[in-house]
Amino acid sequence: CLRRTDGQLRAREGPERRTKAGSRPTDAGEPASTAELMSRYVSAERGYRVPREGWRICLAHEFKEKRKPFQARDVSLSNVKKHIGLGVRYLKWWYRKTQVEKKAPFIDMFRALPLRQIYGAPLGGIGGGTITRGWRGEFCRWQLNPGMYHYETVIANQFTVCLRRGHQTVYQQVLSVERPSTLQGWNWGYCGEYAFYHALYPRAWTVYHLPGQNVTLTCRQVSPVIPHDYKDSCLPVAVLIWDIENKNDYPLDVSIMFTMTNGSGHKDDKSGGHWNEPFHLEKQGESVSGVLLHHCTPINPYTLCIAAREQPDREISYQTAFLPKGTCETLWSDLISDGRLDSPTGSSPPTQKGEKVAAALAVSCLVPAQGHNSMEFSLAWDMPRITFGSLYVYVCYRRYTRFFGSQGDSASSLCHYGLTHYQDWETRIEAWHRFLSHSSLPSWYKSALFNELYFLVDGGTVWVELAEDADITGSQSCEYGGLPAQPSVIKEYGRFAYLEGQEYRMYNTYDVHFYASFALIMLWPKLALSLQYDIAGCVVQQDLTERLNLMSGQYSPVKTRNVVPHDIGDPDDEPWLRVNAYLIHDTANWKDLNLKFVLHVYRDFYLTQDKQYLEDMWPICQVVMDSEMKFDRDGDGLIENSGFADQTYDGWTVTGPSAYCGGLWLASVCVMCKMARLMDNNSVYHRYKDILDRGSAAFDSLLWNGQYYNYDSSGRELSSSVMSDQCAGQWLLRASGLGEGEYQVCAFPVDKVRRALKSVFELNVQGFARGQMGAVNGMRPEGVPDRSSVQSDEVWVGVVYGLAATMIHEGMLEEGFRTAEGCYRTVWEQLGMAFQTPEAYCEKGIFRSLAYMRPLSIWAMQLALDSRRCNGSVTEGEPVNLCNNQCNN
């Protein structure tokens, strides 16, 4: 099946072992939930030690549904009339931002990202930048500059395999299904029907069966994302291990070549001055060799490194520099001649303006007949010192510089460390994943639980050291109960920030972090506490600069003292120093932010038992609750919403006491009672106990209708809508070990909560999209979606996972899993949104805000399952001991 054309080796990839066209002869080992995604896989090969659980897809798969992003033109006529002022003000602001200031808007309603159904698991640890590899093998999403994304597939970044038998090359193929218009001297167009991708974050596997060769390659990528680890988890490095299975009766000499462009496909790749150099590094008896690619931009310069581990019977060769344009036949011929590259000495000259440069690294080994062998590559990037978009003189040092230095010369050491430590990473990752073998957990849930964690790394995430002269309180620490200027947890573990979404560019958006935070507090609790200290430090500060709010058209201060900020800033400005990048509403008047902070403080204390943290946060909780009191305008113990979208549903108007904010308020008051007892403060306890009793009575009287809690109590036509998120307050109480006994909200008795959840399940879940897409935000009691706003008829994935967690806490396991399953299957199997889970989608046509923070709330489901185990509520057949979490009873 081999022939030569134009001096190059080609392989005819005819179908092998097909029972009929396009079908697999045997089961490829995938869970039933991924059968459709694997329907075009024609090989019987399962790869080398690929786990059963995870997300699996054939490289030839094509998603049938092609959705479009929500943009301004998608607003209905009725909603356009309500928001004409917002539209005019946004357009003026957008023009000034993009055309005058030459900056990217924090939300761009006119240039929403199109859906590209290509993404796979990102490479690298937490907070050092990310490079995403697509499920077809592309290097296609880049976040090296902090928080700023570049979506470009760099076609020269590839793996190529060369097979030699008896000193003769018999097969050479780029392991890519692409057929690009450039680099045509290479053999492109690998047949995707012979390969599949499998992801169980933070690892992923790609299995390539080489047609006609009786050889199977399995590429395993490993990133150091390990729970409760605060060293290796911050490293900007990944390891790619290639396992080669030779099922022939003769040995083969196998080479794999890794090519990498100096840059990310950005225009600065051609800015000139970039250069490459080979290196060899030996430490502690272990050696690695490779190529360093120095990317010399004036702002945030960095070095890429491709490397391989030197081992017996492995031969490493390289090409320091080649131009990734034209046919590039010289490099191809160099490999095809003997399976090795020329390996010249010395560095390459700096590139000229308009010119790109790339490098290649090859590893060769002998694979015995009917045998196996492996080779190991690593990819690292070293951008130790970062400045944000304002180009302010303030420089941040990434967390990994604590261990690898800040001089920008650590890329080779990072590769060396990764290649010599990845086996330890995998041991710990496998121990973490061990509960996946529990048969009572559905396969889709196991995939969702781990794969949704991609956002903690690929959410524009930064993890930096606290500057020596930093004061998180803005010199306000003494005035507010002694909140430390440099809390020990931040000094020891650093500062952490992640975006609301890759398209919604605000760090640590707190109303959304409320949902996503479960992943952080369960897996990296020190980072969760660090984030809380930063928010507390923002609470006590103010910025009285007046600015225009786009929704109301009124001016207000950027930041009001004694209220929780919406976010800690835009990476294209100066996060931590200039907060509240969000300017659609004046969030000082939002009803949920202060309450969510209080609920987080106690939940985090409950899960960590960190008494110093509770003592530091207690004064801040008191001042934000005092600020919240003004929203109880009639003194009945229950706050009222103000007739605009004054909470996380920032496009859905709410008036008077409401299920969502009223429930959060009562839960926060309950938590204040609990914390007052812990702090031995009886006067505060009795104050909040009185508010709790009066507020509970008002909540029940105004909102309970016998079946569920009304959306709000304004008496408007749509006040009786069924909100999927109506039990959010009870959810957080349950997650904090409360909700019963002395610390039960009287308005949340078990029978009413379960009745409300049953109504949500019957109407918002089963009554929407045939019960197959999760829970719609708002549903009318007559069984049609609430279309009164641009958000009420959306499904918010993170809200659905939180709803499912609430159901599990209340003993409704079947309903909880069925509710969440609809979201997973819609996003990962139907819409092709793997590793870019959106904030929202509608029943048909559109989605909104790809790669969003909120879906990390799936870890709230895991906490709910763990809580049932700890509380002795496990029924026969229910999973136990799932995550090694401590039971804090």
N, C-alpha and C positions, 0 to 999 in steps of 0.2 A: 504493500500500500504506500510505497515511498517513491518519490520522483524528485528530480532537481529541475528548477526553473530559474533562469537568469543567475546561475551560480549559487542559488540559495536552496536550502533544504525545505521541502514542503511535505505535508502529510495529508493524505485524503482521509477525511474523518467520516467514513461511512458508518451506518448504524450497526451496532453489535448486539447480538443476543436479544433482539426485540421479538416480542410475541406478536405484536401488530404495531403499525406505525404510531409513534408517539407515546407508547405505554411502557411501563416498567415490567420486566419479567418477574421480578421478585420484590418483596417489601424491602425498602432501603433502611429500615430501622427507625423511621421517624414516628413520633406520636401521631395519632389519628387526626389531631387538630391541625396538622400541617400537611395533610395529604394533598389538598388542592395545590398548595404552593410547590409540591414536589411532583406534580402529575406529569411533567415533561422529562423527568429524569429517567434515562434509559439504561443505566448501568446497575448492576447488582452490588457494586462496591460500596461499603459503608465507611471507608476511611479507617485511619489508625486511631483507635481508642477515642472515638468521638462519642460523647455521652448521648443518651437517649433524649434527655429533657432539654428544652430550649426552643429557639425559633429557627426553623429550617426552610430553605428555599432553593429550588433549582436555578442555576444561573441562566437558564433559558426562559424562566417564567416571565410572563407579561401580565401586569395587572389590568383588568378589564375596565375598571372605573377610574376615570381621570377627573379629579375635582379641581375647582378653581378657588383661589383665596378670596376671602371677603374683602371688598374694597368699597369706597364711598358710593359707587354706583349701585351697589347691592342693597342699599337702604330702601325700604319700602316707602311709597309715597306718603303714607300716613305718618311715618317716622321722620321723613324729610321735613314735613311741615313743622314738626315739633323741634327740629334741630337746625333750622335755617341759620340762626345766629352762630351756632357752633361751627357750622360749615364755612361760613364767611370768615370768621375769626381764625379757624384752623388754616384755611387757604392762605391768608395773609401771613400768618406765623410760619407756615411751611415754606413759602416763597422766600421770606427773609432768612430763614435758617439755611436753606439749600443753595440759594442763588447769591445771597449777600455774604453770609458768614461762611459759606462753603463747608457746612457741617451736615452730618446725617441726623435727621429727626429721631427722637427717642422712640416714636412710633410713626411709621410712614404709611399713611392711608392710601397713597397714590402709587406706591412701588412695593406692594406686598410680594413676598417671596413666592414664586411659582412652586408648585409641588413637583419635586424630582424624586421618583420612587426608586432611589439608588442607595440609600445610606445604610452602613453597617456600624459595628461597634467602634467607638473612637479609640485611638491609641494614646497611651500616657496616663500618668497619675493625676492627682487632684491639684488644680491651681497653678500648673506650670505651662498652660497652653495645651492645645490638642490638635491632632491631625486625624481626621476620620477617613477610614478605608470603607469604600462601598462594598455591598455584598457581592458585586461582580469583580472586586479586587481593585477598584479605582482609588487613588488618593484624591479626595474630592471635596473635603470641607476643612478649612484651616482657621484656627483661632490661636495665633501666635502673639499678636498684639492683644493686650488684655481686653476682653469683652467685645472685640471687633471681629466680625466674621467675614471670611472671603470664601465664596463658593465657586470653586474652579477645579475641574478635573485636569490634572497635569499628566498629559498622555505619556510622557517619557518615563514616568515613575511606574516601573513594572518589574515583575519577576519573569524570567525566561528559563526554560529547562532545555538542557542539551544531553542527549543519550548517545553514548559511544560504545561500540562493540568491536573488540579486536582492533583498536586504534583507528576506527572508522566511525565518523558521526553518522548515525542512522535516523536521528530525529532531533529537530530543534524548533521550539515553539514558544512564542510569547503567550503567557497564561492569561490571556484577555480575550473576551468575545468581541472587542472593538475592532473596527476596520477604519482607522483614521486616514485622513488625507495626507498626513505627514509621516515621516519615518517609514516610508514604504519599502525600504530595504529589509525590514523585519517581517517575520512570518506572523501575521495577525490572524484574527478570526477563529480562535479556539472555539470548538463546538460546545456551547453551554449545556447541552443536553447530557453531557458526560460529567458534570460537576455540580456540587451543591455547597451551599454556605450554611453554617450552623453557629448560632450565637447563644451563649449563656454568660452574660457579662460578669466579670471583666475579661472573659476569654472568648475566642471565636475560632472556628475551624473552616477551612475551605478544602474540599476534597476534589481532586482532579483525577479522573481516570483517563489515561492517555490512549486514545483509540488505536488499535492495531499493535500496541507495544506491550501489552500485558504488564503495565506498570501503573501504580496508583500513588499519587502524591497527596499528602495531607499537610497543609500549612496551618499551624496553630499559633495564634497571636495571644500574647499574655501581657496584660498591663498590671502594674503594681497597685491595685485598688483593693485594700485589705482592711476589714473592720477593726477598729480600735488600734490601728497602726498609724502613727503620726510622723514616721520618718520615710519609709519606703513608699508610702501612699502618695507622697507629694512629688515624686520624681518624674521628670519629663522624659520618659524612656519606655520603650516597649520591646519585647523579644518576639521574634518570629521563628518558630522551630519547624523545619521541614522533615517529615517522616516519609521515607521512600520504600515502597514495597515492590519488590521484583518477583513476579510470579513466572518468570521464564526459567528454563532449564540451563541457562548460561548467565554468567555475571555481566553486569553493566557498569561502565564508568559514567557516573551521573554528575552533571554540573548544574548549579542553579545560579543565575546572575540576577543581581538586584541593581536596578538603575534608579538614580535619584537626581532631580533637577535642583540646582542651587536656588531655592526660592519656593514660592507657593502658587505660582501662576499669576501673581499680582504684577501690576505695571512696574513696580520697583525691581523686578527680576532683571529688567533691561536698563537699570539706572547706571550700570557700570561700577567697576571697583570690586566685584565679587571674585573670589578665588578659592581653589581647592588644594588640598595637600594630603598625601598618604601619611599614615602613622602606624606605629607598632607600640603597644603598651603592655608591659609585664608587671604584675603585682601579685605578691603572695603565691608565686608559682603558677599563676594562670596568665596566659597571653591572649590578647586580641589584636587584630589588625583591621584596617579599613581606611576610609577616606573622610576627611573633614571638609565641609563645605561652608566657607565663611561668607555670610551674607552681610555686607558692610553698608547698611543704611545709616543715615545720620541720626535717626530716631529709633530706639529699640533694636539695635543690631543683634544678630544671633548667629550661632553656628549649628548647622545640621551635622549629624555623624551617622554614617552607615558602617557597620562593623560585623565581624564574624569571629567566632571563638576558634582558636587554634587547638586542634586535637590530633591525636595519632591518626594517620591514614587519611587526613583531610588536607587538601591543598587550597590555599587562599591566593587569589590573584585579583588584580584591579586595573582599572583605567582611571587615572586621576581626573581627566577632563575630556569631554567630548561635547560637540555642539549638537543640541537636540533639535535639529532641523534637517530639511532635505530628506534624502533616503537614509542617511546614517548607516550606510552599508559597511563602512570600515569596521565599526564595532561589532556588527553582526558576523562579519567574516572572521574577525579575530577570535571570537568564541567558537565558531563552527569548525575552525581549522584543527583545534586540539582540545577544546573544552576549557581553555584557559585564556586569560587576558594578558596583555603585554607587561603590565606592572612597571611603568617607568618610574625613575627616581625623581625627586624634587617636586616642588609645587608648581601649579599652573600660573601663568601670568594673570593679573587682574583683567576682568572683562572690560571691553569697550562699551560705551553707551550704545544701547540698542541691541546688545548681544547677550544671549543666555549661555550658561554653562551647566553641564551635568557631570555626574561621575557614575562609575560602575564597579561593582564588587562581585566576584564569583567564588563559589566554594565547590570543590570537586571531591568525590569520594567513590569508592568501589562498593557496589551493592551485590552481594553474592547471589547465586542462583537460588530461587525460592527463599530469598532472604530479605532482610530489612536493614536499613541504615538511616542515619539522620544527620542534619546539619543545622547550625544555629546562627541566625542573624539578629542584629539589634539596630534600632533606629532611635536616636536621641536628638534633642534640640536644647540648646543652652542660651536662654535669654534671661540672665540673672537679674538685671536692673531694668525696671520698667517705669516709664512715665505714661500718664494717661493723656487723653485727647486735648486737654487744655495746654499741654506742654509747659505747665507750671514747673518751677525748679524742684518741686518736691519729687523725690525719687523713691520708689518702693523696691525692696529686695524680696524676691520670691522666697518662699519657705525653704526650698531645697538648698539655698545658698548657705544655710546654717550648717549643712553637712558636706557641701561640695564647693564652697567658696563663691565669691561674687565677681571674679575677674573676667569671666567669659571664656575661660579656657578649660571647662570641665566636660565638654561633650564626650570626649574619648573615655574619661573616667566614668561617666554615666553609662556608656555602653558596656564598659568592662564590668561595672557593678551589676547591671542587668543580666548580662550573660553568665555571671558567676553566682547569681542569687535567685534567678527565676524559678529554680526547682523548689526552693523554700517558699517562694510566693505561691506556687501551685499547691504545695502541701497545705498551706493555710487556707487557700481558696477552696480546695476540695473539702476540707473540714467544715468550712462555712456552708458549703452547698450540700453537706451530707444528708440533710433531712429531705432532699428531693426524692430520695428513694421511697419515701412514705407513700404508699399506694392511695391513701384516701385524699390526697391533694390532687386536684385536676391538673393536667399537663399545661394547659394554657396559663394557669395561675403561677406555676413554677417559672415559666418563661417570663411572664409579665413582672413578677416580683424582682427578678434580678436584672432583666434587660432595661427596665425603666430607670434603673440606677445610672444609666449613661449620663443623665442630665447633671448629676452632681459633679461630673468631670467636664462635660461638654456643654455646660450652661454659661459659657463665657467666664468660667470660674477663675477667681484669683485667690491665692493663699499666700499672704505676705507677712514679713516680720514687722513687729511694732517698732516704729522709730524711737530712738533713745529719748528724744525730747517730746514725744507725743503725749497728749492729755486727752483722753476720750471724752471728757466732760467739758472741754473748752474752758478750763479753769473754774468750773462751777462745782467741783467735788465737795468742798467743805460745806457749801450751802445746802446740800441735799443728802444729809445723813451719812456723809463720809464715803460716797461712791468713789472708789479709788481711781486716780488718774491713769494708772497703769495696772489694771487687774492682773493678778498672777496668772490666770488662765490664758490671757492674751499674750503676756510676756513669754510664757512657756510654749504655747501652741500656735501663736500667730493670729492674724486677722483673716477672716474668711468672708467671701462674698460671691454670690452667683446671681445671674440675671433672672428677671421675671420670665424672659423668653429670648430666644435668639433674635426675634423681631421686636420685642418690647424691651428696649435696652435700658433697664433700670436695675441697679443692684439691690438685692435683699428686699424686694417689694414685700412689705410685711403682711398685707392682707392675704397674699398668695402663699407666702412662706408659712402662714398658719396651717395650711394643708400639707405642704411639701416637707415641713420640718420633721415629720415622723421618721423619715429615712435618716436624717442627720442625727437626731437625738438617740436613735437606736443603734447606729453604726459608728458614728464618730461624735460621741457626746461632748467632748471637749470643744469641738468646733461649734456645736450648737450653743454651748454656754458662751463661747467667745462672741458669737454673733449677738446674743442677748445683751452682753455687756456693751457692745457697740451701740445697740439700739437704745439702751438705758442712757448712755452718754449723750446721745442725740436728744433724748427727751428733755433734758435739763437745759438745752441750748435754744437760742432763738436767732432768726435772721429776719430782721424787720424790713428788708428790701421789698418794696411793693412790686407786684407783677400781675399781669392780666390772667384771669382764669378763663380758659377757652369756652367752657360750658355756659357760665353765667354772664360773662362779659364784665365782671366786677374785678376790682383790684383787692389783693390781700397780701399779707406778709408771706414770704417764702416758707418760713418755719416759725410757729408759735411755741413758746415755752410751755412745758408740762403736758405736751401731747406727743404721742408716738408718731414718728415720721412715716410717710408713705414708703420711702425708699432712701437709700444712703447715697444716691447719685448716679450719674451717667458715666460710663467709662470713656466717653468722648468729651467729658468735662473733667471734673476732679472729685471722684467719689471719696466719701468720708469727710472731706472738707466742705463740699457744697452738696447738701442733701436736697431731697424732694425735686428730682428731675421731672416728675409728673406734674403737669400744670393744667389738666383738664378741669379738675375741681379743686377747691380749697379743702384739702383733706383734714385740716384742723377741725372741720365740722362733720367729718365722717364719724359714724357711730360704732364702727367695729374695731378700729385699730387699737385703741386703748384696751379694749376688752380682750382682744386676742393676746396682747402682751401679758396681761395678768394671768390668763389661762395658761400660757406657755410657762410662765415662771413657776407655777405650782406643778404643772405636769413634769417639767424638767427636774424639779427638785424630787418629785415622787420617783422618777426613774433613776436618778443619780444619787440621791440622798446626800447632796452637797450642801451642808448647812451654811457654809460661808457664802455660797451663792444666794441662798434664801435671805440671809441677813443683809446682803448688799442690795438685793432687789426689793426688799420690803418697803423702804421709803419711796422708791420709784413707783411701786404699785399704788401706794396711797395717793401720790400726787396725780397720777393719771386717772384714778377713780374719782378724785375730787373734781378734776376737769370734766369728767363724764357726767357728773351730777347735774350740770346745768341743762342736760337734755331731758331731765324729768321735770317738765314744765308745770305739771299739775300736782306734783308732790305725792303721787300714789305709789311710789316705789318702783315705777317702770318707766324707762326712757321712751321717748317718741322720736321717730324719724321725721325729717323736716320737709318732706314734699319734693325732694329731688333724689337722685341716685347717690345716696350718701353712705355707701359701703362698697364692698368688693364687686358687687353687681353694679358697676358704675354707669350702666346704660338703662337701668331698670328702676323707675321711680317708685319710691315707697313713702307712705304718709302715715303718721301716727304710730302707735305701738305696732310692732311687726313680729312675725314668728322668728325670723332670722336674727335681727338685732336684739329683740326682746329676750330671746332664748340665750343669746351670748351674754347679755347683761345679767340675767338671773344666775347663769353659771358662774360668771365672774364674782358676783356678790357672794355666792356660796363658797367659792374658793377663798375669798377674802376672810370669811368666817373661819375657814380651816387654817389659813396662815396666821390669823390673829391668835388662835389657840396655840399654834406652834411657837409664836413669838411671845406668848404669855402676856397678851395685851387685851384684857377683858373689856375695856371701854370700846375699843374698835370692834371687838367681836359683837357686843350687844348692839352697837350702831348698825352693823351690817346685817345682823340677824333680824332686826326690826324691818330694815329695807327688804330683806328677802321674803319675809312673811307677807308684807303688804304688796310687794311687787308680784309675788306668785299668785295672789288672789286676783289682782288686776289682769295679769296675763291670761289666766284661765277664763275669767269672765269676758274679756274682750276678744279673745282669739279662738278658743276651743269651740268647735261647732258640732261635736259629737262623733266626728269621723277623722278630723285632722285639725291642725292649727291654720287658720286663714293666713293668707299672705300678709295682709295688714288689716287694720281696723278702721280705715278711713270711710268705709261705706261706699267706695267707688264701685263701679260695675265689676271690676276685676279684682276686688279685694279678696274674694273667695277662692282665688286660684290656689292650686295645690303646688307648693314649692318643694322641690326635691330635697333642699338643704334646710328644711324647717327644724330639724332636730340637732343642728350643729352644736348647740350648747350642751345638750345631754351627751353627745358624742365625746366632747372633751372631758366632761366629768367622768364618764366611764373610763376613758383612757388614763385618767389620773387616779383611778381607784376609788372614786367618789360616786355619787348618784344614788346612794342608798343610806338608810339610817339617819343619823344626825345631819349628814351632809347631803341630803336629798332635797332637790327643789320640789316643793309641793305641787307646782304646776306640771311637773314631769313624772307623774306616777307611772309605774310600769305598764299598766293596762292602757293608758292613753298614749304613751310613747309607741307601744306595739301596734295600737290601732292606727295611729298616724302613719307609721312605717308601712303597715299593710295597705293603707290607702295610696301611699306613694308607689308601692310596688304594683298595685293593680292598675293605677292610672298612668303614672309617669313612666313606668317600665313596660309592663305588659300591654298597656294601651297605646304605646308609641312604637311605630316602625315594627309592628308585629312582635314586639318584645325582644328584638335582636340587636338593639343599638345602645343599650344602657338607659339611663333615666333623663328625660328632657327636663330642663330647669323648671318650667312652669306648665301646668296642665289645668285646664278648666274642669270643673266637676262633671260636666257633660261629656268629657272624653275627647276634647280637641286641644291642641297646644295653645298656650297663651301667646298671642302674637302682638301684645301691646308694646313690646320693645324689641330692640335688636338682639337682646340676650335671653329673653324669656323662652324663646322657642329653640334655643341651642342646647346641645348636650355638652357639659363641661366635664372632661374626663376625670380630672382630679376631684371634682365634687362627687362624681359617681363612686369613685373608690372610697371616699370618706363616708358616703351613704352606705356602701356595702359594709364598711367597718362598723358603723352604728348598728346595722342589722345583726351582725355577728355578736357584738356586745350584748344585744337584747335576745340572743338565742335563736335568731332567724337565719341560720347558716345557709340553708338552701336558697332562700331569697337573696341573701347577700352575694353568694357566689354567682347566681344567675344574673344579677344586676351588673356586676363587674365584668362578667364574661362578655356581655354584649359590646362593651367598650373595647376590650382587648381584640376581639375578632374583627370589629369594624376597622380599628386603626391598623393593626398589624397584618391582618389577613385579607381584608377587603380593599382598603384604600391605599395600601403601600406606603404607610407612614412610619415604618420601622425606624427607630432611633431619631425620630423627629415628632413625637407624639404632640398633637396640637392642644391648645387651650380648648377649642370648641369645634364642633361640626353640627350642621343641620341635617335633617332627615335626608335631604337631597341637595346636590349641587355644589355646596360651598363648605369651606372650613375657615378657621381663623387662628392665626398666630401659631406657626409651626415651632416645634422644639420648645416646649413650655415647662415651667417649673412645677405647676400644681399636680401633675400626675404622679409625682413622687409619693403622694398620699397613699399609694397602694401599700406602703409599709405600715399604715394605720390598720389595714386588714390583718397584717401579721401580728401587730401588737394586740389586736382584739383576740386573735386565736391564742396567743401566749397568755393573755389575761384570763381567759377561760380555763386554761390549764392550771394557772397559779391559784385560781379561786375554786378549783375543784368542780368546775362546771362542765367538764369534758364528758361527752356521751360516748357510748361504744362505737368504735370505728372512726372517731374524730382524731385528727393528728395531734400528737403531743411532742413536747421537747423540740420545738421547731427551730429555734434560733439561738439557743444557749443564753437567752436573756435572763437576767436576775429577776426573781420575783420579789417585789418590794411590798410586802403586806404589812 
